[in-house]
Amino acid sequence: MSNKIGDSKIRKRADGRFEWRYTTGRDPKTGKLKRRSVYGTTYVECYTKKMAIIAELEVHGKTLDPSKMTVEQWLNEWLQVYCGNLADSTRHKYERDAANRIIPYLGKAKLCDLSTEDVQKWINEISAELSPKTVTNINGTLHHALQKAVDLSKIRSNPAERVELPRKVKTEVRSLPETSVKSFAAALEGDFYKSPILFALYTGLRINEILGLSWSDVDFRRGVIHVRNQLYRNKATGDVVLNPPKHNKTRVVPLTKQAVKLLKEQREQQAAWKENSFGVWDNRFDLVFTNEIGGVLVEQSVRKHCKTAFEEIGMPELRFHDLRHTYAVFMIRAGVDFKTISENMGHTTVTVTMDKYAHVTREMEQESAYRLGAFMDQLDI
């Protein structure tokens, strides 16, 4: 038998008992060997316990001759070899999770020694500083990597499969009150990023869907836009590409008259920029929202200017994404059915939409009771 898991000889101790010492791998954070012992009052008893432990280790993928590959080495191989066909945004997230959150904690452990207990301790540790949703997403990255190792027979089971994840805390969405819309628009007056920010309010698109919207996706005749792409910028290289939208879900979004007016003004503005650009105009993706020479807008700049406008009207807690929530809330208040709202928003199911905005319908139910009461007051009942 191999010494790789501590197959040492059974020895008789000074107290008369028999002992077999073995290791179950290395601590994923310190890299030190994890040692354990079993005891028996007789040699046969100790030997029986030894064989039972070896069988258990075999069942859980800790073979007698495990690979020397560490978790860090496998993650690097997985990213380089098996993630090449993923969307850039997905691959970048995996790389970020691996480098910042997984490798510093689990990287030194041997791949075939990594246990569910190791992964659980890691989850408990990062849960102290990260939100439940973030922890779940990062564990998802580890799970994908380890599942590929299972598929390739590098390990027998996925230690990230049966862990206990932190319970997600449901938070109520925030939106811009109807009474504050005019003041918000006024706060954006003269701001270079006014158009893409207001377009979020008019359409409910995500920020990268707005920045990745091409003129070919705008249908003025039908009064709709086709959401086929989202903009992705590689932070390491600065390269920009257009990727499919979230969930790979292409959708058609009808335009309000305010959105149509904004798009027509944006088209005229771009024509003027192009004419006065002295030949340097370069809108290679035919984007709707660009800078003065056709370049791609920077997501963080749009977010920052939106945040400034929120602060100016006394609502610093709001963020750009809350304009998407505002669009949904306004549609609900306008009487639009949830199926249509869900399709416009690009949610996976109607249930997701109804669950996310349930508080709005509760408020409307209460308002309807007040209105009915006022009506009955007029009847002098």
Secondary structure as GFF3:
##gff-version 3
##sequence-region A 1 381
A	DSSP	beta_strand	11	12	.	.	.	ID=ss1
A	DSSP	beta_strand	18	26	.	.	.	ID=ss2
A	DSSP	beta_strand	33	40	.	.	.	ID=ss3
A	DSSP	alpha_helix	43	59	.	.	.	ID=ss4
A	DSSP	alpha_helix	71	77	.	.	.	ID=ss5
A	DSSP	pi_helix	78	82	.	.	.	ID=ss6
A	DSSP	alpha_helix	88	97	.	.	.	ID=ss7
A	DSSP	pi_helix	98	102	.	.	.	ID=ss8
A	DSSP	alpha_helix	103	106	.	.	.	ID=ss9
A	DSSP	three_ten_helix	111	113	.	.	.	ID=ss10
A	DSSP	alpha_helix	116	126	.	.	.	ID=ss11
A	DSSP	alpha_helix	132	151	.	.	.	ID=ss12
A	DSSP	three_ten_helix	178	180	.	.	.	ID=ss13
A	DSSP	alpha_helix	181	187	.	.	.	ID=ss14
A	DSSP	alpha_helix	194	203	.	.	.	ID=ss15
A	DSSP	alpha_helix	207	211	.	.	.	ID=ss16
A	DSSP	three_ten_helix	215	217	.	.	.	ID=ss17
A	DSSP	beta_strand	218	219	.	.	.	ID=ss18
A	DSSP	beta_strand	224	227	.	.	.	ID=ss19
A	DSSP	beta_strand	230	233	.	.	.	ID=ss20
A	DSSP	beta_strand	240	243	.	.	.	ID=ss21
A	DSSP	three_ten_helix	246	248	.	.	.	ID=ss22
A	DSSP	beta_strand	251	254	.	.	.	ID=ss23
A	DSSP	alpha_helix	257	275	.	.	.	ID=ss24
A	DSSP	alpha_helix	299	312	.	.	.	ID=ss25
A	DSSP	alpha_helix	321	333	.	.	.	ID=ss26
A	DSSP	alpha_helix	338	345	.	.	.	ID=ss27
A	DSSP	alpha_helix	350	356	.	.	.	ID=ss28
A	DSSP	alpha_helix	358	379	.	.	.	ID=ss29
###
